[in-house]
């Protein structure tokens, strides 16, 4: 089966925060309403699209917006819809991306469980060469995929919740940021 057509929308606003070890930036803690918005909408999207399709849209957005990001992965966007080993790796990684985000969304009220998971993922990705720029690119892909998936339902309040969620996620996954400041996920 062929992959669904790729919709590349210009983002209304790019996530512009980069985090480095000596930067004073700390993302805001998520408010209760933001957690509720993220949990209900994300889980609805997973139920409607499935994890593989949702993760594939995020990766398609990433590869389209930041082709350089594909260099750290064992497959490219060209694998989408194919049937070779690269396509299998893409499908598997797509599911992993959406599963990781789903776990984080579902653990937002349990930072004592969520933080070690994010730290482990971040440490593993650092060993693959993931940098601040990759977190930023993935955040923009995540927001773009949400724009595509939710369409007109992606309200300004929802956008802000998703942006803040990604800022917290990337801050906690990025070893450089979390070794220079205290946790913000609580």
C-alpha positions as CSV (number, residue, x, y, z in Angstrom):
1,X,0.0,0.0,0.0
2,X,1.2,3.4,-0.9
3,X,1.9,5.9,1.9
4,X,-0.7,8.7,2.3
5,X,0.2,11.9,0.6
6,X,2.5,14.1,2.5
7,X,1.0,17.4,3.6
8,X,3.6,20.0,4.4
9,X,2.1,23.0,6.0
10,X,4.0,26.1,6.9
11,X,4.0,26.3,10.6
12,X,2.2,29.4,12.0
13,X,5.0,29.7,14.5
14,X,8.2,27.7,14.8
15,X,9.4,26.5,18.1
16,X,12.4,28.7,18.6
17,X,13.9,27.7,21.9
18,X,17.2,25.9,21.8
19,X,18.7,24.6,24.9
20,X,22.4,24.4,25.7
21,X,24.3,23.4,28.9
22,X,25.1,27.0,29.8
23,X,21.7,28.5,28.8
24,X,19.4,29.8,31.5
25,X,16.3,28.7,29.7
26,X,13.9,26.4,31.6
27,X,10.6,25.5,30.0
28,X,7.5,26.2,32.1
29,X,5.9,23.4,34.0
30,X,2.7,22.2,32.3
31,X,-0.5,23.4,33.8
32,X,-3.3,21.0,34.7
33,X,-5.4,22.2,31.8
34,X,-2.6,21.7,29.4
35,X,-2.0,18.1,30.6
36,X,-5.7,17.4,30.1
37,X,-5.7,18.9,26.6
38,X,-2.7,16.9,25.6
39,X,-3.8,13.6,27.1
40,X,-7.3,13.7,25.7
41,X,-6.3,14.9,22.2
42,X,-3.2,12.7,21.8
43,X,-5.0,9.6,22.9
44,X,-7.8,10.3,20.6
45,X,-5.4,10.7,17.7
46,X,-3.7,7.4,18.6
47,X,-7.1,5.7,18.7
48,X,-8.1,7.2,15.4
49,X,-4.9,6.8,13.4
50,X,-2.9,4.2,15.1
51,X,0.6,4.5,16.5
52,X,2.5,3.6,13.3
53,X,0.6,6.1,11.1
54,X,0.9,8.9,13.7
55,X,4.6,8.3,14.2
56,X,5.1,8.1,10.4
57,X,3.5,11.5,10.0
58,X,5.9,12.9,12.6
59,X,8.9,11.4,10.8
60,X,7.6,12.5,7.4
61,X,7.4,16.0,8.7
62,X,10.8,15.7,10.2
63,X,12.5,14.5,7.0
64,X,10.7,17.0,4.9
65,X,11.6,20.0,7.1
66,X,15.0,18.8,8.2
67,X,16.6,16.3,5.7
68,X,19.8,16.4,7.7
69,X,18.0,14.7,10.7
70,X,17.7,11.6,8.6
71,X,21.5,11.1,8.7
72,X,21.3,9.6,12.2
73,X,18.6,7.1,11.3
74,X,19.1,3.8,9.4
75,X,16.4,4.7,6.9
76,X,15.1,7.7,5.0
77,X,11.7,9.1,4.0
78,X,12.2,7.3,0.7
79,X,11.4,4.0,2.6
80,X,7.8,5.1,3.2
81,X,5.4,2.8,1.5
82,X,8.1,0.4,0.3
83,X,8.6,-3.2,1.3
84,X,12.3,-3.5,1.9
85,X,14.3,-3.5,5.1
86,X,14.4,0.3,5.2
87,X,10.6,0.4,5.1
88,X,10.4,-2.1,7.9
89,X,12.8,-0.1,10.0
90,X,10.8,3.1,9.2
91,X,7.5,1.4,10.3
92,X,9.1,0.1,13.5
93,X,10.7,3.5,14.3
94,X,7.4,5.2,13.6
95,X,5.6,3.0,16.1
96,X,8.4,3.6,18.6
97,X,8.2,7.4,18.2
98,X,4.4,7.4,18.8
99,X,4.7,4.9,21.6
100,X,7.3,7.0,23.4
101,X,5.1,10.1,23.1
102,X,2.1,8.1,24.2
103,X,3.9,6.9,27.3
104,X,5.0,10.4,28.2
105,X,1.5,11.8,27.7
106,X,0.0,9.1,29.9
107,X,2.7,9.6,32.6
108,X,2.3,13.4,32.8
109,X,0.8,13.1,36.3
110,X,3.6,10.7,37.5
111,X,6.9,12.6,37.0
112,X,8.7,10.1,39.3
113,X,8.0,7.5,36.6
114,X,8.2,9.7,33.6
115,X,11.6,11.4,34.2
116,X,13.7,8.2,34.3
117,X,12.1,7.1,31.1
118,X,12.8,10.5,29.4
119,X,16.4,10.5,30.8
120,X,17.1,7.0,29.5
121,X,15.7,7.9,26.0
122,X,17.8,11.1,26.0
123,X,21.0,9.3,27.0
124,X,20.5,6.7,24.3
125,X,19.8,9.3,21.7
126,X,22.8,11.3,22.7
127,X,24.9,8.3,22.0
128,X,23.5,8.3,18.4
129,X,24.6,11.9,18.0
130,X,21.3,13.7,18.7
131,X,21.9,17.4,19.4
132,X,19.8,20.4,20.5
133,X,19.1,21.1,16.8
134,X,17.6,17.6,16.4
135,X,15.3,18.2,19.4
136,X,14.2,21.5,17.9
137,X,13.6,19.9,14.5
138,X,11.6,17.0,16.0
139,X,9.5,19.5,18.0
140,X,8.6,21.4,14.9
141,X,7.8,18.1,13.1
142,X,5.6,17.1,16.1
143,X,3.7,20.4,16.0
144,X,3.4,20.2,12.2
145,X,2.0,16.6,12.4
146,X,-0.5,17.8,15.0
147,X,-1.5,20.7,12.7
148,X,-2.1,18.2,9.9
149,X,-3.8,15.6,12.1
150,X,-6.1,18.0,14.0
151,X,-6.7,20.5,11.2
152,X,-9.0,23.3,12.3
153,X,-9.4,21.6,15.7
154,X,-5.8,22.5,16.5
155,X,-6.7,25.6,18.5
156,X,-4.2,28.2,19.7
157,X,-4.7,26.8,23.3
158,X,-4.0,23.3,22.0
159,X,-0.9,24.5,20.1
160,X,0.5,26.2,23.2
161,X,-0.1,23.0,25.2
162,X,1.6,20.9,22.6
163,X,4.6,23.3,22.3
164,X,5.0,23.5,26.0
165,X,4.8,19.7,26.2
166,X,7.5,19.3,23.6
167,X,9.7,21.9,25.4
168,X,9.5,19.9,28.6
169,X,10.1,16.6,26.8
170,X,13.1,17.8,25.0
171,X,14.5,19.6,28.1
172,X,14.2,16.4,30.1
173,X,15.6,14.1,27.3
174,X,18.6,16.4,26.5
175,X,21.5,15.5,28.8
176,X,23.0,19.0,28.3
177,X,20.0,20.8,29.7
178,X,19.1,18.5,32.5
179,X,22.7,18.4,33.9
180,X,22.7,22.2,34.1
181,X,19.3,22.7,35.8
182,X,16.7,21.0,37.9
183,X,13.8,19.0,36.4
184,X,10.7,20.9,35.2
185,X,8.4,18.0,34.5
186,X,6.7,17.9,37.9
